[in-house]
Amino acid sequence: MRDDRPVRHIRKRESQTGNESSKGSSSLPRPEPSEREIKSVVSRWVRDHRQRSEEFRRTFASLFQASELHVPIR
């Protein structure tokens, strides 16, 4: 099925005005991900979605064929 990959959280940036004091001075700003990194993450999401959709379609097609319902397969 799917291989285990670490989950990467994408967060909405917090506003700079009210949250600076609550973070503390010890935290350093995280570098922004490069465009290449973003593209690779999004393309992996799209590829995984297409793969799951195809598996879903095949599963239901085989279920319908097993129950002798005729569904056209692309």
Backbone torsions as a table, in degrees:
resi	resn	phi	psi	omega
1	MET	NA	-113.3	-178.0
2	ARG	-107.5	140.5	175.9
3	ASP	-82.7	149.6	-178.2
4	ASP	-76.4	126.2	176.5
5	ARG	-126.9	149.5	177.3
6	PRO	-64.6	143.6	-179.5
7	VAL	-84.4	133.1	178.8
8	ARG	-110.2	117.7	-179.1
9	HIS	-85.7	134.4	176.1
10	ILE	-112.7	119.7	-175.5
11	ARG	-111.7	150.6	173.7
12	LYS	-73.5	137.4	-178.4
13	ARG	-67.6	137.8	178.4
14	GLU	-82.0	152.3	179.8
15	SER	-67.6	147.5	-174.9
16	GLN	-78.5	-21.6	-171.8
17	THR	-76.5	-54.6	-171.8
18	GLY	-89.5	-16.6	-171.0
19	ASN	-101.6	-5.7	-177.7
20	GLU	-66.0	-39.8	-177.2
21	SER	-73.1	-30.4	-177.9
22	SER	-77.0	-23.5	-179.2
23	LYS	-75.6	-34.7	-176.5
24	GLY	96.1	163.0	-175.7
25	SER	-87.0	-11.9	-176.1
26	SER	-78.9	-18.6	-177.3
27	SER	-83.4	131.3	177.7
28	LEU	-92.9	147.7	178.6
29	PRO	-66.0	137.1	179.6
30	ARG	-79.4	139.7	178.5
31	PRO	-68.1	143.1	178.5
32	GLU	-69.0	141.7	177.0
33	PRO	-67.0	146.2	-179.9
34	SER	-73.4	163.6	179.0
35	GLU	-61.3	-36.0	179.2
36	ARG	-64.2	-41.8	178.1
37	GLU	-63.7	-42.6	179.9
38	ILE	-63.7	-44.7	179.8
39	LYS	-62.0	-39.5	-179.2
40	SER	-68.4	-37.4	178.5
41	VAL	-66.5	-46.7	-178.6
42	VAL	-65.4	-41.2	-179.9
43	SER	-66.0	-33.5	175.5
44	ARG	-66.0	-40.5	176.6
45	TRP	-60.0	-45.4	-178.3
46	VAL	-64.8	-44.8	179.3
47	ARG	-61.3	-44.7	178.2
48	ASP	-63.1	-40.5	179.3
49	HIS	-63.6	-44.2	178.7
50	ARG	-63.0	-40.6	179.9
51	GLN	-65.0	-45.5	179.1
52	ARG	-64.5	-38.7	178.4
53	SER	-63.4	-40.9	178.7
54	GLU	-66.7	-40.9	176.4
55	GLU	-62.2	-42.3	178.6
56	PHE	-61.4	-46.1	-179.5
57	ARG	-62.0	-45.3	179.6
58	ARG	-63.6	-40.4	-180.0
59	THR	-61.5	-47.9	-179.3
60	PHE	-70.0	-33.5	176.4
61	ALA	-63.5	-41.5	179.0
62	SER	-69.4	-34.7	176.2
63	LEU	-63.8	-43.9	179.7
64	PHE	-66.8	-37.3	178.2
65	GLN	-68.2	-35.9	179.4
66	ALA	-67.7	-32.1	179.6
67	SER	-90.7	11.1	176.6
68	GLU	64.9	24.2	169.6
69	LEU	-89.5	138.7	-176.2
70	HIS	-97.9	110.1	178.4
71	VAL	-120.6	128.5	179.7
72	PRO	-67.2	134.0	177.5
73	ILE	-103.3	132.3	-178.2
74	ARG	-72.7	NA	NA
